[in-house]
Amino acid sequence: MTSLQRPAQILIVEDQSLIRQALRLMIEERAPGCRVQEEAGYESALLALDTGRYDMVFLDIELGGPRSGLDLLRELRQRQPTCQVIMLSGNEERDMVDYCLAQGASGYISKASDDGSALLKALWALKLDSWSAQPAEASQAPSHWPATLAELGLSPRKCEVLYHLCQGLSNKAIARRMGIEEATVRKSYVTELLRVFGVSRRTELMAEIGRRGLQIPPPQAQA
């Protein structure tokens, strides 16, 4: 197969900026050399499709507006039929997965449970097409890294905050969910979680969780 002799073009369409930026960090780490563009909604993504050609699109189903990622998927299949489209969603129901695949999606990643392995498989698909920007293998976690949340010594409340962070919620939204003050979320939980994972930003925290392959169960499953 002839190489395209150009970096792979990747588009991320996700309305939550925290998730969007964390996904970009993971892509740039695991597929160095790829060109990554971010869009937050349907209209801006549609414009991007009019002005650029993409090899892979990571597409959130819920875009926070009247038009969804499913609408954009249909446009993608018409405008750029060779593009691989990976759907992103917190909905893990099999019917939704099957529907997306039937509409032309190449894959489906659950934001609720993915540990980074599905993302890695999607990026490895780029290598099969012999693009010049070859994905790097995911770095293996050092043996001294704790493999579970329990081994990290996180309290149930810290685990709950971590779960909400991974869903892209703001400190204010987390405070409302947990019935506590926003300042408590920021000072008592988020700051400590950043320290535990050795990062300085929320986006880096999410990327680090994916890199380590940690599973973050929802609060009811942590009880």
Secondary structure, DSSP 8 states (H G I E B T S, - for coil): -----S--EEEEE-S-HHHHHHHHHHHHHHSTT-EEEEE-SHHHHHHHHHH---SEEEEES--SSSS-HHHHHHHHHHH-TTSEEEEEES---HHHHHHHHHTT-SEEEETTT--SHHHHHHHHHHHHTT-SS---------TTS-SSHHHHT--HHHHHHHHHHHTT--HHHHHHHHTS-HHHIIIIIIHHHHHHHT-SSHHHHHHHHHHHT-----HHHH-
